Amino acid sequence: MSAKGTAASLNRRDWLDLLSYCSLGCGIAFALLVVLMRTILEPQVVAESSLRMSISVTLMEEVLKTIPPDRLPAGIILKRSKPGPEGEWSDQSRFGKLLTTDLKRTYGLERRLQPDQPPLEDPWGGYWIELATQYDPTVWLYRPARLSGSSVWYLPLLRSITTAAGVLIGIILFLKNRVEIPFMDVLNGLPETVIPPLPLVPEKGVAPLHLMSVRINRLMEGINSSADSRRILLRGLVHDITGPQTRIGLQIEALEMQLEGKPTQTIKALNSDLEQLRKITEQLVLLADQDQASLKSEQLALDDLCLRVIASYSAASVTVNMPRLLVQLDSTGMERSLRNLIDNAFDHGRPPVRIQAWRENNTLSIQVSDQGLGLSSPTIPHMPYQTHAKDRARKLHQGLGLKIVEKFCQDHAGQLKLDQGEIGGLRATMTLRKNVFGLPIFLE
């Protein structure tokens, strides 16, 4: 399936990440606002609240010297109870302790404060203040916690600014972690040379960047595959040329022995031409090996490698079903192993052949299954089919192709397992745990 047009914009995951980063940014911004409130705004609120309380307490105590509590206007809220209007004395909040301390230190008023309990006298809450009067039981004055409009007019604006700053912080974090860092990883992963094998770049970031990385990797894999094909072709040519050269050299030697003592100018010319052919052959060898990888382990996308392998088989005879997996292993050995397993499936089983791969923690499993008779089929009534199945089991265990596959798995700290498929046929599973250098297979 072509990825063209499917990920040209941000996908659902990108939008969820953006929302998460914005939520994180708002959390950071509001945490900073709390710190700001505690260090700068809270002292101002405490100072204004204690000023208003001191004025109210002083005036009310002076009024109660001449007017009893029950004759005061209805707008003044008073209660008389022991030890306070809320029953037992409750612990002071942090803000209440700050008010009590400021009243005593600034205005010389040492009064007990009782926070209002539900049902509240005022929706914003408030405090009951014990008054120093001649009345018994004690008179408590209620003061709401709301301040004057001139002191808190900027709080809604602060909340709006904090929300906007949080969203901005979230967008910056999103661009940093999902765009800039992945883009720099892709940029740093691009090779500075065009000599294969070209390393693959990380496939991460937002959807458009991820799509770009996938296409870059497929381009690099195409270049690497072309280089492998060129090396194989040149080596085949070298092999085909060296045979006739050897035979020509032997014939020239025999001819020299037969023409001993006779003019040998023609033989010398033949030897000179043969030596030139040998030098040309050596140059072909150098050309075939000049871009050969110095390391066996290579970075590749497993699904792309499998698609290249099955391209040489007839359509629909081999299918690939696997997620996108970036791995680092011996690509030549992997391709050879897959071809051996597919060829075995065609020789001894029935198409279609199915290739699957999955990841479990740090282990890579690759499975090749067919629709044949499997290793044994005791329930099949026809003897020729049973004989074919036994013969197939013998060939599979003794064949050179599977020995190559087993060696490849061992080189990658894994194993090859052959068993019966769930719906019949043979199932060959390669389990790989480390690359040829003992490092993790998967590219994070």
N, C-alpha and C positions, 0 to 999 in steps of 0.2 A: 504493500500500500504506500503510495507516495505521500510524503509529508508536506507537499507543496500546498500552501493555503490553509493548513490545519492548525498551525501554531504561529501565524503571522502577528498575533497580538497577545496580550497577557491572558493566560488561561485562568481557570478557577483557583488553582493552587496559588498562583501569583497574587490574585486579589485577596485571598485569605491571608497570605503572608503580609501583604501591605496592611490589611486590617489589624493583624497581630502587632506589627511594628508600630502602627499608630496608637494602638491601645497601650503598648509599652511606653511610647513617648509621652502619652497623657499621664500615665502613672508616674513617670520621672518628673514631669512638669508639676504635677500636683504635690509630689513629695517635696520638691523645691519650694512650692508655695507654702506648705506646712512649716518648713524651716524658716521661711521668710516671715510667716505669721508669728512664730514663736520668738524670733529674735528682734523683729522690728515692730510689727503691728500689735502683738499681744500686750507689750508694755503700755502702748497708747490706749488700748481698750481698757486695761486694768485701771489706768490713771483716770480716765473719764468716768468709768463706772464708780470708782471709789469717791470721786468728786460729787457725782450726783447723789450717791448714797449718804455722804456726809452732810450735804445740804438738806436732804429729806429728813435724816435722823435728827439733826439739830433743830430744824423748824418744828418737827412733830413733837419733840420732847418739850420745847418751849410752849407749844399750844396746849399740850396735855397738862401743863401746870395750872391752867385756868379753866379748861373745857374738858369734861369727862369724855371717855372714848365713845360712849353711845350717842353723844350729841354732835359728833363730827359729820361732815357731809358724806353722802353716799359714795362719792368717787374715791374716797380714801379707804383702803382695805386694811383692817386691823383684825387681829384675833387675840383671844386671851385663853391660854391653856398652859398646862405644865407637862413636861418641861418645854414643849413647843407645839405648834399646830399639827405636826406630823407624828405625834406620839414620841417614841424613843428617839434619842439623838442619833443621827446618821453621820457617816463619815463625810468629811469635806472633800469636794473635788479639787483638782489642782488649781483651777481658776478661782474657786472659793477661798482656798488658802492664800492665794495671791491677793485677793480683795481684802481679806481680814488683815493680812500683814501691812498692806498699803494704807488702810484706814487707820491702823494704830500708829504707823511710822509717820505718815504725812499729816494726819488731822487729829491725832491723839485720841481717837475713838476706839475703845476696846469693846467691841460688841460681838455677840455670837451671831453667826449666819447659818441659816438652815435652808438648804436647797428645796425648792418646791417639788412636791411629789404628785403623781397623777391622782385624781384629775387635776390638771394644771389650771391655775387661775388665769394664765395667759398662754396662748399657743406657743410663744417663743420661750416660755419658762421664766423663772425669776428666783428671788431669794426672800426669805422671811428674816427680818432683822429684829433682834431683841432690843427693846427700848429701856432706857434707864428712867423709870418713873416711880411714883409713890403707890401705884396701883398693885394689888395682889389679887389674882395671879398676874404674871408678867404679860405685858402688852407687846405683841409682835406686829411690825409694820411690813407690808408686802411691797417689794419693788420689782418690776419686770426687768428682764435682762436686756430688753431692746434699748439701743443707744439712740442718740439723736441722728437725724438724717444727714447732718453735716459731717459726721465722723465716719460713716460707713458707706457713703455714696459710691465710693470707688470699688467696693467688694464685687458687685456683679461685673464690673469692667475687668477686675483682676481675674475672675473666673473665665471670662471670655478670652482674655489674652492668654491665660494658662492653657486653655483648650486648644487655641490656635497654635501656640508654641509646641504643645504636645504632638499635634498632627504634623507640624513641620519637622520635629525631631524624628517622628516615626518615618516620614518620607525619606529623610536623610539616611537613617539607619537602613531602610529598605534598599535605597540606591547603593549604599556602601556594600552591603552584604550580598545582595542579589544581582547587582549589575557591575559595580566597579571591580570588586574582588574577583568574581568569575571572569570578567573581561580581561583583567590583568593576567589571570591564570592561563586563559586561552592565548593571550599575546605572548606570554613568556614560554608557553609550550610550543609555539610555532618554531620550526627548525630554522637555523641560520644557513643551512646548506640544503642542496637539492639531491644529495647522495642518499639513496635508500639504504636501509629502511628508515622511513620518516616516522618519528614518534607521534602518537595520537595526543590530542589536547583533551583536557577535562570537559565532560559534558554536564554542565550545571549552569545555574543562573535562571533568569526569567525565560519564558517560552521562546521568544525570538532569538535570544542568545544561545539557548540550548539547541534550537534548530540549526543555527549557524555552526555550532560546534559539531553537530552530527554530520552536516554536509562537508565540513572541513575534514573530519575523520574519514569519511567515505572517499573523498578525493585522495587523501594520503594513502589509504589502503589500496585504492586503485593504482596509484603510482608504485607502491610496494609490490603489488601483485604483478604489475607489468615488468618490474625489475626482476622478479623471480622467474617470470616466463622467459625473459630475455636470457637470464643466466642458464636456464634449462636448455633453451634452444642453442646457445653457443656451446655448451658442454656437449650436447648431442652432435653438433657439427664437428667439434674437436674429436669426439670419439669416432665418428664416421670417417674423418680424414686420416687419423693415425693408423687405422687398419690398412688402407691401400698404401700409405707411405711405408709401412713396415714391409709389406709384400714387395713393393718396388725396390726397397733397399736390398732384400734378400736376392731378388732376381739380378740386380746389378752386381752383387758379390759373385753370384754364380757365373755371370757373364764375364767378369774379370778373370776368373779362373780358366775359363774356356779360351779367352783371347790372350793368354799369357804369351809374351814375346811379340805380339802383334801391335799395330798402332792402337793406342787407347785414348785418343783425343775425344772420341764420341762418348766414351764411358766417363771421362773426367767431366765433360759438360753435363752428363746426366747426374753425376754426384753433386755438382754445383747447384743444379736446379733443385735437387732433392733437399739439399741443405737450406736453400731459400724457403722451400715449403715447410720445413721444420721450424724455421724462425717465425714464419707467418702463423703456424700452429701455436707456438709459444705466445705470440701476441694475442691470439684469440683466447688462450687460457687466462692471460692477464686481464683481458677485457671482461671475461666472464666473472672474474673474482675481484675486480677492483671495487665494486660496490657491494660485495658480500658483507653481511653483518659480522662484526667481531664477536658478538654475543649471540647465543642461541635464543635467549628470551626476548620476545618482542611484544609491544603493545598492540592490541587489536580489538576490534568489535566482533564478538563471537558470531552474532547473527549474520553479519556481512560476510564473514569467512565461509559460513555454511551455505549461504546463497551462492557464493562463487563456486563452491564445490559441486552443488547440485545442478549448476548451469550446464555441465557437460553430459547430464543424463536427460532422458526423454521427459517431456512435460508431464506433470502429474504423477510420475512414477516415484518421485521423492518429494516429501513435504517437510517443511521446517516450522516448528512451533516452539518459540522461546522468547523471553523478554530481551530487552537491550542490555547486554552484559559487556562491560569493558574489562578485559583481562590482560595478563602479561604472562605469556608462555611461549613454547617453541611452536611457532605458526606452521613451519614446514612439517614437523612431526604431527601436529594436530590435523593438518590437511591430509597427510598420508594415512593416518589412522582412520579418519572418517571415510576415505575412499576405500580402504580395505574392508571396513565393516559394511559399507554399502554394497561393494562388489560381492562379499560373502552372502549378503541378504539376497542379491539377485541370482547368484549361482545356486544357492541351496534353499531359498525360500520363494516367496511370491510377493510381487508388489501390491499395493504401494508400500514403500519404505518410509518410515516416519522418524525424524530427528527431533529430539526434545532436549532441553537444557534448563537447569534451575540452580538456584543458589541456596545453600543451607549454611548459615553463619559464614565461615571462610572456606567452605568446601564447594567445588563446582562439580556437578553431575551432568554427564552428557549421555543420552540414551538413543540407541538406534534399534528399531524394532521393525519386523516384517509380518506378513500375513501367511507365512508358510506353516509347516507341520511342527516346528519347534524341535527340541532335543529328543523328545520321545512322545509317541502318540499311541498308547496301548488301547485306547478306546476306538481307534479307527479300524474298521473291519478288514480292509484290504491289505494283504501281506506286503505287496510291493511298496506301498506307502510306508509301512513300518520299517522295512529294510532300508528305504531311502532315508528315513529319519535317523536310524542308527548310523548309517554311513555318513550322514551329515554331521552327527555329533563327533564321530571319529575325525573327520576332516577339519572341523572347527577347532578341535583341541590340538591337532597336529600341524595345522597349516602355518606357513611362514607369515601370512598376513596377520594372523592373531598374535603371533610372537612379537611382531613389530608393535602392535597396539599395546600388548602387555608391557613391553620395554618402555614405551612412551609413558604409560601410567606410572610405572615404577620411578621413572626420572622425575615425575611430578608428585612424588610421595603419595601415590594413590594405587588403585588396583582396577582390574577389569573383571566384571562379573557377568556370567552368562546364565540366563534362566528362561523359564517358560513365560511367555506373555499372558496377560489376563484373558485375551480373546484368541489365543493360539499364536504360533510363530515364535521365533527366537527373539529374545530381548538382550541386547548387549549394553551394559552400562559402564561407562568410564567415570571413575571418581578421582578427581584431582584436588590436591590440598595445597601444594606449593609449587612455585616455578623451579626452573633448573638451578637457580641460585639459592634456593631455600627461603625465598621471600614470599609474602602473600600473593595470591594470584590476582585478586580483584584490585582494580584501580579505583580509589575513592575520590 
